[in-house]
């Protein structure tokens, strides 16, 4: 019995670790992008004390200071070694997977449910930009601090912001209404800061990437679009709105408070980005995905309790481990297949042959420019006078344009 319990812990953890490794292995070629060089350019002139000041100062106008601090630290440690940057990003993602497990374990009381939720969070085709682009460090760093905050606040008699308020109202059993008095100051500060940012972003021109269209219609269409991406379907946003509301009311009526909490978590954590009509990205699911993982954990916990009664005790551990391994393989296969187009061209190790290049380039710059354009490091660039017979990709520059030759 003890051995079976040990297997139920070790094997699922090993499966999630392997799932992470194999998923990230698909993107070992990843390089920098234009945004990365822009961010590195801005932080190279900053000192350590300045960067820390931007992070701790809530009134700072510096662009996304927590993520930019990681850019600054990576530049000091790794210079322009792209692989080191991505290893840092992937390491933080792995930490977040662990935090998701502990949050779900605490909220659901189920190891099996928490492992399924962590597995869903660890490898998602929607997050392929996270594996591919270091620019998603902002979401990953924010999520790490956010998840750590939820984990800590679920142990203390305190609450802040909407998510922790929802936790107190829906999950905490010893909640007293007197504790709401403690919310006045932090809620006032948070509301004031949020109102200021909304005014700043709403005041931009309508074609700006961060323009916010603060309308109910935008809210509905935004959620409909993001849920269609998650489930790979094309349903009207009205269907999602009705279904989301009906399920939430059902959870509240049945007093399924943890489930209601995770559903509200999805709604609340999407609010900062849902009105960005010109800047909707798959990886914006990163922080809200904890809510989806939580609902999956609750479903797994209840399903395990129900079906566990019909499985002989001696078969319970091997059956559970086998099913979980299959789930991990299916998750990896979906991520691999749905991101195939991004990874399949050009083939790894391919060399692009150029017959000419721009005036201010040299051979080294030509290679770097090629890697930046294709966002991968496993690509070569060769400059020749005449194309060799075996050259598969033959390119030349003419009038500031790149032209492919047969």
NORRA-V712975 format. One record per pair of residues at least 12 apart in sequence whose C-alpha atoms are under 7 Angstrom apart, sorted by the first residue. I is the first residue (numbers start at 1). GAP is how many residues later the second one is. D is the distance in whole Angstrom. If there is no record, write none. Layout:
i:I gap:GAP d:D
i:I gap:GAP d:D
This chain:
i:4 gap:313 d:6
i:8 gap:309 d:6
i:8 gap:313 d:7
i:11 gap:310 d:7
i:12 gap:103 d:7
i:12 gap:309 d:7
i:12 gap:312 d:7
i:15 gap:310 d:6
i:15 gap:313 d:7
i:16 gap:103 d:6
i:19 gap:309 d:6
i:19 gap:313 d:6
i:20 gap:102 d:6
i:20 gap:103 d:7
i:23 gap:100 d:7
i:23 gap:309 d:6
i:24 gap:107 d:6
i:27 gap:104 d:6
i:27 gap:105 d:6
i:29 gap:347 d:5
i:29 gap:348 d:5
i:29 gap:349 d:6
i:30 gap:102 d:6
i:30 gap:345 d:6
i:30 gap:346 d:5
i:30 gap:347 d:6
i:31 gap:51 d:6
i:31 gap:341 d:7
i:31 gap:344 d:5
i:31 gap:345 d:5
i:31 gap:346 d:6
i:32 gap:50 d:6
i:32 gap:340 d:6
i:32 gap:343 d:6
i:33 gap:339 d:6
i:33 gap:342 d:6
i:35 gap:100 d:7
i:36 gap:99 d:6
i:40 gap:31 d:6
i:43 gap:29 d:6
i:44 gap:28 d:7
i:51 gap:18 d:6
i:67 gap:70 d:6
i:67 gap:71 d:5
i:67 gap:74 d:6
i:85 gap:49 d:7
i:86 gap:48 d:6
i:89 gap:45 d:7
i:89 gap:48 d:6
i:92 gap:48 d:7
i:93 gap:47 d:6
i:96 gap:48 d:6
i:97 gap:21 d:6
i:97 gap:24 d:7
i:97 gap:25 d:6
i:99 gap:48 d:6
i:99 gap:49 d:7
i:100 gap:18 d:6
i:100 gap:190 d:7
i:101 gap:13 d:5
i:101 gap:14 d:6
i:101 gap:16 d:7
i:101 gap:17 d:5
i:103 gap:48 d:6
i:104 gap:190 d:6
i:104 gap:193 d:7
i:107 gap:151 d:7
i:108 gap:190 d:6
i:110 gap:191 d:6
i:112 gap:188 d:7
i:112 gap:189 d:6
i:113 gap:184 d:4
i:113 gap:185 d:6
i:113 gap:187 d:5
i:113 gap:188 d:5
i:114 gap:183 d:5
i:116 gap:180 d:7
i:116 gap:181 d:6
i:117 gap:176 d:4
i:117 gap:177 d:6
i:117 gap:179 d:6
i:117 gap:180 d:5
i:118 gap:175 d:7
i:119 gap:209 d:7
i:120 gap:173 d:6
i:121 gap:168 d:7
i:121 gap:172 d:6
i:123 gap:208 d:7
i:123 gap:209 d:7
i:123 gap:212 d:7
i:124 gap:211 d:6
i:125 gap:209 d:7
i:125 gap:210 d:4
i:125 gap:213 d:6
i:125 gap:214 d:7
i:126 gap:104 d:7
i:126 gap:156 d:5
i:126 gap:157 d:6
i:127 gap:155 d:6
i:127 gap:156 d:5
i:129 gap:154 d:6
i:130 gap:153 d:7
i:139 gap:147 d:7
i:143 gap:144 d:6
i:150 gap:14 d:7
i:160 gap:23 d:7
i:160 gap:26 d:7
i:161 gap:26 d:6
i:163 gap:102 d:6
i:166 gap:95 d:6
i:167 gap:94 d:6
i:170 gap:87 d:5
i:170 gap:88 d:7
i:170 gap:91 d:6
i:171 gap:86 d:6
i:171 gap:87 d:6
i:209 gap:69 d:5
i:209 gap:70 d:5
i:210 gap:66 d:6
i:210 gap:68 d:7
i:210 gap:69 d:6
i:211 gap:65 d:6
i:211 gap:67 d:7
i:212 gap:63 d:5
i:212 gap:64 d:5
i:212 gap:65 d:7
i:213 gap:62 d:5
i:213 gap:63 d:7
i:213 gap:64 d:7
i:214 gap:61 d:6
i:218 gap:57 d:6
i:219 gap:55 d:6
i:219 gap:56 d:6
i:220 gap:17 d:6
i:220 gap:21 d:7
i:221 gap:16 d:5
i:222 gap:52 d:6
i:224 gap:12 d:7
i:224 gap:13 d:4
i:224 gap:16 d:6
i:248 gap:12 d:6
i:248 gap:15 d:7
i:259 gap:36 d:6
i:262 gap:29 d:4
i:262 gap:32 d:6
i:262 gap:33 d:6
i:263 gap:28 d:6
i:265 gap:23 d:7
i:265 gap:26 d:6
i:266 gap:22 d:5
i:266 gap:25 d:5
i:269 gap:18 d:7
i:269 gap:19 d:6
i:270 gap:18 d:6
i:348 gap:30 d:6
i:348 gap:31 d:7
i:349 gap:29 d:5
i:349 gap:30 d:5
i:349 gap:31 d:7
i:350 gap:29 d:5
i:350 gap:30 d:6
i:351 gap:28 d:6
i:351 gap:29 d:4
i:351 gap:30 d:5
i:351 gap:31 d:7
i:352 gap:28 d:6
i:352 gap:29 d:5
i:352 gap:30 d:6
i:352 gap:41 d:5
i:352 gap:42 d:7
i:353 gap:28 d:6
i:353 gap:29 d:5
i:353 gap:30 d:6
i:353 gap:38 d:7
i:353 gap:40 d:6
i:353 gap:41 d:5
i:353 gap:42 d:6
i:354 gap:28 d:6
i:354 gap:29 d:5
i:354 gap:30 d:6
i:354 gap:40 d:6
i:354 gap:41 d:5
i:354 gap:42 d:5
i:355 gap:28 d:6
i:355 gap:29 d:5
i:355 gap:30 d:6
i:355 gap:31 d:7
i:355 gap:40 d:6
i:355 gap:41 d:5
i:356 gap:27 d:7
i:356 gap:40 d:5
i:356 gap:41 d:6
i:357 gap:39 d:7
i:357 gap:40 d:5
i:358 gap:39 d:7
i:366 gap:15 d:7
i:367 gap:13 d:7
i:367 gap:14 d:5
i:394 gap:12 d:7
